Amino acid sequence: MSETIGQRPWMTAPEAVAVMDALEAAGGPDCARYVGGCVRNTLIGVPVDDVDIATVLKPDQVTEALRAAGIKAVPTGIDHGTVTAVANHRPYEITTLRRDVTTDGRRATVAFTTDWREDAERRDFTLNSLYARRDGSIFDPTGHGVADARAGRIVFVGEPEQRLREDYLRILRFFRFQAWYGKGEPDAAAVAACAALKDNIESLAAERISKELLKLLAADDPRASVTLMARTGVLPLILGTAPDLARFAGLVAIESEQLFETDAVLRLAALLPDDQVAAAKLAERLRLSNADRARICAALAPTPVLKSWMSPREIRRAVYRAGQAVVRDRAKLAWARAPEGATAAQWRGLIALAEGWSPPAFPLSGDDVIKAGAPKGPMVGQVLREVEDWWIDHDFLDDKLSAIEKLKAVVQGLAY
């Protein structure tokens, strides 16, 4: 009896039915099958986010079939046989069966085929080389995909080195899939191939590397996979430095056991040394977004120095100086490498206070300083800073008159 995933909601959704009906109207029954992640995830009980379809129809036939059915067709990867159907705002990526003609580790020239097995042979892992017909029956061309998916074995289709030489990004994909779906000991042949060919990662576009790395770090518990990346030399090559595995492991433990969240960007920061200059260079090299770059650099700044036993007043001061988000990030990083004596309750309390307190606006301005008698120029900023420090030391006193009296005293002191 063949394996089946049955009829699932993502298969019976009106949009999916409309797309498959359109394709079969052009190519006949079983001309299109669901493929890859949607089949794999359903098989192992993981939510399905994206639905991909493989078909014997060529891209122009797919486009014509979709438009004939009133479905929008977007040529998202037409050179590689991919058309995206958009039905009721839901995207379905449809790719013609294909085989690689030439590859250079970064891009491939493909030829279309009607052979499902030939299409499977060019895919990366056995658990991704699974196809499902509309009735839910699974076609497993490698003969191992179903078993490997259920066992959590990340195994390359065919020879690992050959698969990697076709696209060196698969080195990172191996570790990403190991983090998300792997169980037990990783496949030795795959690990050896990744280690042997790791230097070729440098030939990849930075955006592809960072995207794959952040996906990996977003797994619920990527500690084992990240440690394996470090052991094979892949991670130091990407980061340009030895990773801080201890702090990283501490952060993942805190997120999973205490905070119930996953934060890929902060996990990346945890792997780096406390060096803003080096972090900025890495962010530039990986072409991270401006927001992620700024966040990582701020999280690795030398100040504010956070301790679990800080008083609420000290926490408010830190939030005022650095901002809620920075204090929260630095608290998590400090907690991740804190001594065992620090309690989770203390750190959670610090983070909760930082997130829940909105800093007030300093009640004085440069005009107030001038009105108090200070001359225009650099002296105005100096006076403002001194009064602001006094205001902060008094825990953000909600009394503008007192601040003005302090301002007058500072200005009078300058006069003498």
SVG drawing of the C-alpha trace seen along z (x, -y; Angstrom):
<svg xmlns="http://www.w3.org/2000/svg" viewBox="-13 -86 51 88">
<polyline fill="none" stroke="black" stroke-width="0.4" points="0.0,0.0 1.4,-3.4 1.9,-6.2 -0.7,-8.9 -1.2,-12.2 -4.9,-12.1 -7.0,-15.2 -5.7,-18.2 -7.3,-21.6 -4.5,-23.3 -5.2,-20.8 -9.0,-21.2 -9.0,-25.0 -10.9,-26.6 -7.8,-28.4 -5.7,-25.2 -8.6,-23.3 -8.9,-26.1 -5.2,-26.1 -5.0,-22.3 -8.2,-22.2 -6.7,-24.9 -3.5,-22.8 -5.3,-19.6 -7.6,-21.2 -4.5,-21.9 -2.4,-18.8 -4.8,-16.1 -5.1,-14.2 -1.9,-13.9 -0.1,-16.5 0.6,-18.4 1.5,-17.3 2.2,-19.0 5.9,-18.9 8.5,-19.6 7.8,-21.3 4.0,-21.1 4.2,-17.3 7.1,-16.9 5.5,-19.0 2.2,-17.3 3.8,-13.9 5.6,-14.8 2.8,-16.9 4.3,-20.4 2.2,-23.4 2.3,-24.1 3.2,-27.7 3.8,-27.5 2.3,-25.3 4.5,-24.4 3.4,-22.5 5.4,-20.6 4.1,-20.0 5.0,-18.5 3.5,-21.6 6.0,-24.1 6.0,-27.6 4.1,-29.1 1.5,-26.3 1.1,-27.0 0.7,-30.7 -1.9,-30.1 -3.8,-27.6 -4.0,-29.9 -5.1,-32.9 -7.8,-30.8 -9.1,-30.0 -9.0,-33.6 -6.1,-33.1 -3.3,-35.6 0.1,-34.3 3.3,-35.9 6.6,-34.9 8.7,-34.8 11.4,-32.5 10.6,-31.9 14.2,-30.9 14.1,-28.1 10.5,-27.1 8.7,-28.8 5.4,-30.7 3.5,-31.8 -0.3,-31.5 -2.1,-34.0 -5.6,-32.8 -7.7,-35.0 -4.4,-36.6 -2.8,-33.2 0.4,-32.4 1.1,-28.9 4.6,-28.5 4.4,-26.2 7.6,-24.8 8.0,-22.7 9.9,-19.4 13.5,-20.0 17.0,-18.7 20.3,-20.6 22.3,-21.0 25.2,-23.0 25.9,-24.4 28.7,-26.5 27.8,-26.3 25.8,-29.6 23.3,-29.2 22.2,-26.5 21.1,-26.2 18.1,-23.8 16.2,-21.8 12.6,-20.9 11.5,-17.2 8.4,-15.1 10.2,-12.6 9.3,-12.9 12.3,-10.9 14.7,-13.0 13.2,-16.1 13.7,-14.5 17.3,-13.6 18.3,-17.3 16.7,-18.2 18.7,-18.7 17.4,-16.3 15.4,-13.1 12.8,-14.5 12.3,-17.4 11.9,-15.1 8.4,-14.0 5.4,-14.5 1.7,-14.2 -1.1,-13.6 -4.4,-15.3 -5.8,-12.3 -2.9,-12.5 -1.0,-9.5 2.8,-10.1 5.3,-9.5 8.8,-9.0 11.2,-8.6 14.3,-8.2 12.7,-5.4 13.9,-7.1 12.2,-10.4 9.2,-9.3 11.4,-7.3 14.0,-10.0 11.4,-12.7 9.8,-10.6 13.2,-9.8 14.6,-13.3 17.4,-12.3 18.8,-15.1 20.3,-13.2 21.3,-14.5 19.8,-13.0 22.6,-11.0 26.2,-12.0 26.5,-14.9 29.5,-16.6 27.7,-16.5 24.6,-18.2 26.8,-20.8 28.8,-21.6 25.5,-22.3 24.7,-25.0 27.0,-25.8 24.1,-27.4 23.1,-23.8 25.9,-23.8 23.9,-26.2 20.6,-24.6 21.9,-21.3 22.6,-23.0 19.3,-24.8 17.3,-21.7 19.2,-19.9 18.2,-22.6 14.5,-22.5 13.9,-18.8 17.0,-16.8 17.0,-14.2 19.8,-12.2 23.3,-12.1 23.7,-14.0 24.5,-12.2 28.2,-11.7 28.6,-11.9 26.7,-15.2 28.8,-16.7 32.1,-15.6 31.0,-17.1 30.0,-20.4 33.3,-20.7 35.3,-19.8 33.6,-22.4 33.0,-25.2 35.4,-27.6 33.1,-27.9 30.5,-29.7 32.5,-32.8 31.4,-32.7 27.7,-33.1 25.8,-36.4 25.8,-37.9 22.0,-38.2 21.6,-34.5 24.0,-33.7 22.3,-36.0 18.8,-34.9 19.7,-31.2 21.6,-32.0 18.7,-33.9 16.3,-31.1 18.6,-28.6 18.8,-30.7 15.0,-31.0 14.6,-27.3 13.2,-26.5 16.5,-24.9 19.4,-25.3 22.1,-24.7 23.2,-21.3 23.2,-22.4 25.1,-25.7 27.7,-23.7 28.1,-21.4 28.6,-24.4 31.3,-25.7 33.0,-22.3 33.1,-22.0 34.5,-25.5 31.5,-26.8 30.3,-29.2 33.7,-30.9 34.0,-31.3 30.7,-33.2 31.2,-35.2 34.8,-36.0 35.5,-35.1 35.2,-32.3 31.5,-32.1 30.5,-32.6 28.8,-29.2 28.3,-29.5 26.4,-32.8 24.4,-31.6 23.4,-28.4 22.5,-30.4 20.3,-32.7 18.5,-29.8 17.9,-28.1 16.4,-31.4 14.2,-31.9 12.9,-28.4 12.5,-27.8 11.8,-31.2 10.6,-33.7 8.9,-31.3 10.2,-33.2 12.7,-32.9 14.7,-35.9 17.1,-35.1 18.7,-38.5 19.6,-38.6 20.8,-35.0 23.2,-36.2 24.4,-39.0 24.9,-36.4 27.4,-34.6 29.6,-37.6 32.1,-39.2 31.3,-42.5 32.8,-44.6 30.6,-47.1 33.1,-47.8 33.5,-44.1 29.7,-43.7 29.1,-46.6 31.6,-45.1 29.9,-41.7 26.5,-43.3 27.8,-45.2 29.5,-42.1 26.2,-40.0 24.1,-42.9 21.9,-42.9 19.0,-45.4 19.8,-48.8 17.5,-47.9 19.1,-44.6 22.6,-46.2 21.7,-48.9 20.1,-46.5 23.1,-44.1 25.6,-46.9 23.5,-48.5 23.1,-45.1 26.9,-44.6 27.6,-48.2 29.7,-48.4 27.0,-50.4 24.7,-50.2 26.2,-47.5 23.2,-45.5 23.1,-43.3 20.2,-41.2 20.1,-42.9 19.7,-46.4 17.2,-48.6 14.1,-49.9 15.7,-53.4 18.8,-52.1 16.8,-50.2 14.8,-53.4 18.1,-55.3 19.4,-52.7 16.2,-52.7 16.3,-56.5 19.8,-56.5 19.7,-53.6 16.0,-52.9 13.7,-50.1 14.7,-47.8 18.4,-48.1 18.1,-47.5 15.9,-44.5 18.4,-43.0 21.4,-43.7 19.6,-42.2 19.0,-39.0 22.6,-38.8 23.8,-39.5 21.4,-36.9 22.7,-34.4 26.2,-34.5 25.2,-35.4 26.6,-33.5 24.5,-30.7 23.6,-32.8 21.4,-35.2 17.8,-34.1 15.5,-34.0 12.9,-36.0 15.4,-38.9 16.1,-39.0 12.5,-38.6 11.7,-41.4 14.3,-43.7 13.1,-43.0 9.5,-43.5 10.2,-46.9 12.3,-48.0 9.5,-47.0 6.8,-48.5 8.3,-51.9 8.1,-54.7 10.7,-57.4 9.3,-60.9 10.5,-63.9 13.0,-66.2 11.0,-69.2 13.5,-71.9 14.8,-73.3 17.5,-75.5 15.2,-78.5 14.7,-77.9 18.5,-78.0 18.8,-81.3 15.9,-82.8 17.7,-81.8 20.6,-84.0 23.1,-81.7 24.7,-83.1 23.9,-81.6 26.4,-79.0 28.0,-75.8 27.3,-76.8 23.5,-76.2 24.1,-72.4 26.5,-72.1 24.0,-73.6 21.2,-71.4 23.2,-68.3 24.1,-69.2 20.5,-69.8 19.3,-66.7 21.8,-64.6 20.4,-66.1 16.9,-65.3 17.8,-61.7 19.6,-61.4 16.3,-62.5 14.5,-59.7 12.9,-61.9 11.3,-64.3 7.8,-65.3 8.2,-68.9 9.2,-71.4 9.4,-74.3 12.1,-72.3 14.0,-71.7 13.8,-75.5 15.2,-76.3 18.0,-73.9 18.7,-75.5 18.9,-78.9 21.3,-77.6 23.6,-76.1 23.5,-79.3 24.3,-81.4 27.2,-79.1 28.6,-79.8 28.5,-83.5 30.8,-83.3"/>
</svg>
